[in-house]
Amino acid sequence: MKSIHVANTELDVSEISLGCMRISAMTNAEIAHLIHTALDEGVTFFDHADVYGGGQSEAKFAEAIDMTPSLREKMMLQSKCGIRRGSFDFSKEHILEAVNGSLKRLRTEYLDVLLLHRPDALVEPEEVAEAFNMLHGSGKVKYFGVSNQNPMQIELLTKYVTQKLVFNQLQFSITNAGMINAGINVNMENDASINRDGSILDYCRLKDITIQAWSPFQYGFFEGVFLDNEKFPELNRAINEMAADKGVANTAIAIAWILRHPARMQPIVGTTNPERLKAICKASHITLSREEWYKIYLAAGNILP
């Protein structure tokens, strides 16, 4: 597994991350098998959130692998906070409480990364800064980032927050490529030219913020996967031909497409199947050509002006 160096940190993270949103429904034996398979494949970065499984995803993760200091040193743990039932909450009190809860459930003394989970319309950045300073100063969180935020929301936070925001977790896949579409269709009068996110892709590259691509196999919000889906015949034909040519699964091609982008994104894959995870990890050893990348892009129904 190749690694990505995260700018403004000492972190060299696995190119592919395992998302743990759905593990709360698994048995401890199944979770342990999945996590150890990930580690064997070189996946050392694990993505959590306090709301996943109502906190049970974090708790079962640590319980299933019988978290110990030596095992903890082999992995990087990221969690997110800020989503509450019916609201978002970036208050100092909630951030501190959420992190303490995650640490307890994960059986660890620190998080490698904490992300603010979606924007809070009532955010008071001074409170976020106070919370971050307390968490960083106490050693409970090493690095910080955000999720699903646009450039001006990040700029507002960075006016007050002392620590660098080093990650932005954004939905991105072959069929959810809006932040690429707008950049290609600049100055065009078509739907693809609509800039819905404030040029967040270019902004993150300029500011050395690593994008984490969530739901890399999904189309829509959570409507389903595009792979082997009859709604996307041309896309699957292109992907399957490439997969056969390179001797890998279609999932590896879908992830390789993301990894090919020079922004050096880190896809977060949420599979709970160890064999599927092994197949996905082969993407780290594939480099698509420019022609192959654009062939897949166009097969998804995207357009070039």
N, C-alpha and C positions, 0 to 999 in steps of 0.2 A: 504494500500500500504506500503510495506517495504521500507526502505531507505538504501542508501549506503553512508558510510562515505568516502569522498574524501581525501586521504592522503595529508598531508602538507597544509591543508586548515581547515577552520571552517565550511565547507559545509557538510550537510547531505542531499543528494539529493534523490528524488523519484527514486525507482529502475527502473522505466520505464519513458522515456522522450517522449514528443510529438514533432515531427518534423513538422515545419510549412512551408515547401517548397511549398506546393500546395494550400495554403489557398487563394492566390490572386485571384483565379477564383471563390471564394465563395461570397455569399452575406454577409453583416455585421451581419444579424440575424443568418445565418448559422454558421459563425465564433464564434459569442458570445455563441451560444448553445454548440459548440464543446469545447471551452475553459472552460466554466463553468462545463461541464460534466467532463472534465479532472480534474479540481480542486476538484469536488465532489468525484472523484474516488481516490484522493490522488496524482495525477500527478501534481507536482509543478514545474517541470523543462521543459522549452520550448526552442527548438533549432531553431535558425534563421541563415540567412546569408544575406549579403547585396545584393547578386545577385538573391536571390529568388524572382521571379516575378518582376525582375528589381527594387527591393526595395519595391514593393507594398505589399509583404507578411508582412513585418515589419509594414508598415504604416496602413494596414487594420487590423492587429492584435490589435494595440493600439486603433484605431478608433472604431472598433466593440465592444470592451468591455468598451469603454470610460475610458481609463486608468487614475486612480487616485492614489495618494500616498498610500492610504490604501489597494487598490487592488494590487499595485505593491509589497507591503510587503509580500503578500501571495505567490509570485512566484519567481522563479529564471530564469533569462533571459540570454541566451547564443547567441552570434552571431559570424559570421565568416567573414573574409575579405581576400583579396589577389587575387581573380579571376577577371580579366578584359577581355573585348572582345578581343580574340586573344592572350592573354598573362596572365602571373601571375605576381603579383607585391607586394613584401614585402618591398618596400622602406619606409623609415620613413614618407615621405610626404603622401604617399597613405594610410598607416595604420592609421595615425591621421585623415585624411580626411574621411576615411571610417567609423571610429568609431563615429565621430561627426555626420555623416549622419545617422547612425543606432540609435544613441541616440535621434536625432530629430524625426525620424520616429516612434520609439517606445515610445516616450513621457516619457522618463525616464532620470534621471541624471547620471545613471551608468549602466554598464553591470556587471552581476555577473561573467561571463566568456567570454573571447575573444579567438577564435581559429584562427590560420593562416590556410587558406583554400587551401589545396594542396601545394606541394613544389614548390618554385620558384627557377628555375635553376640559376638565377642571384642574389640570395639572398646575401646581405651584412649583416651578423649577427650583426655588430656594429650598423647599422641603426635600426635593429629590437630592439636591446637593448635600444637605445635612445628613440624610440617610446614607448616601454613598460614602461620605467621609467617615462616618461611624463604622460602617461595614468594612471599609478598606483599612482603616486604622486599627481595627480589632483583629484583622487577619481573616475575617469570615468570608470575604469576597476578594479575589485577586483582580479581576477585570470586569468591565461593564459594557453593556450594549443596549440595543433597542430591538423592537420587533414591529414590522409594518408601519414604519414612520417615514414621512417625507422629509425633504431637505430642510424646510423651515422649522419643522417640529424638532429636528435634531439641532439646528442652529440655536433655537430657544434654550434647549437643555445645556448646550455647550457654553452658553453665555455664563452659566452659573456653576456647572459641574466641573470640578477640578480634574477628575480622571478622564482620560481619553475614552470615547465611545468606540469600541473596536469591532463590533458586529452589528449588522442590521439583518434581521430575519424576514425574508420576503417570499411571498408565493411566486414560484417561477417554475415553468416546465415548457416543453415544446408547444403545448397548446395554451399556455398562459404566459405569453411572451410580450405582454403589453409594453413593458419598459424597454424592449428592443424595438418593437414595431414603431413606436413614436419617434425613436431616433433615426430609423431608416426612412420614414415617410415625412420628414421635415418639410414644411412649406407646401404640403399637398392638401387638397380638399377631399379627404376621405376619412373613414372611421379610424383607420390605422394611425393616422397622424395626430389623433387626440392625445394630448399629454395628460395622463390621469394621475401622475405621481410626482410631478415636479422634476423630471429628469433624474430620478433617484439613482439609476445605474451609474450615470456619469458623475453624479455628486459623490457617491461612495468611492469611486475610483480616484477622484480628485482628493478626497479627504482620507484616503487609506483606511476605509472601513470595509471589512470583509463581509460580503453578502452570503448569508446562509439561505439556500433555496429549499423552502418547505413544499410538501406535496408535489414532488418532481414527476409523479406518474399520473396526477389527477388532471381532469379537465373541469372547467367551471370552478365553483368554490369547493364543494365536496360531492360532485355529481357522479363520480366514478373514475376509473382509470381509462386512459385512451388506448393502452396496449391491448391487442386482441379484441378490440371493440369494433363492431360493424359500422359504427357511426364514423369511423376514420379509416376507410379502406385504403386510400392512397398513402396515408401516413404509415400504416402498418405494413403495407407492401414495401415501402422504401426501407423501413427499419428492419424488417425481416430479411430482406435481401442483403443488407449490410451485416446483420448478425450472422447469417449463414456464411458469408464471405470471410468473416473474421473468426468464426468458430466460437461465438459467444451467444448468450441469451439476449432477447430483445430488451430486457431491463438494463443490461450493460450498455447497450447503444444509447438508450434514453438518458442515462446518467453521463455517458461519455460526451453527449451533445452539450450538456451543461458545463462539464469540465473543460471543454474546448474553448469556451469564452475566455478571453484574456483578463477578465476581471478576477479570475482565480476564485470562483465561488466554491462554497462548501455545501454540497447537497445533503439534506437530511432525509434519510430513507426510513420509513416507518414499518417496514416488514416485520412480521413476527415469525417468519418461516426461516430457519437457519440455512436450508439449502438455497432458498431464493436469495438470501443475503450473500452467500458465497458467489452466486452467479452475478449479482449486482457489483460486487467488489472487483470483478475482472475489468470493470470500466476504468479503473485506475491505471491499467496497462495498455489502454487504447487511446490513440490520438487521431481524431477524425481530421481529414483534410478539409481545407476551406470549401472545396466543391461538395464533399459529403455533408458538411454542416448546413450549407445552403440548400442542398437537395432535401434534407429532412425538414428544414424551416419552411420551404415552399410546399412540401407534401402535406403539411399540417393546415394548409389553407391560408397561410400568411402571404403577403404580396410584396413585390418590389416595385417601386415607382418607375 
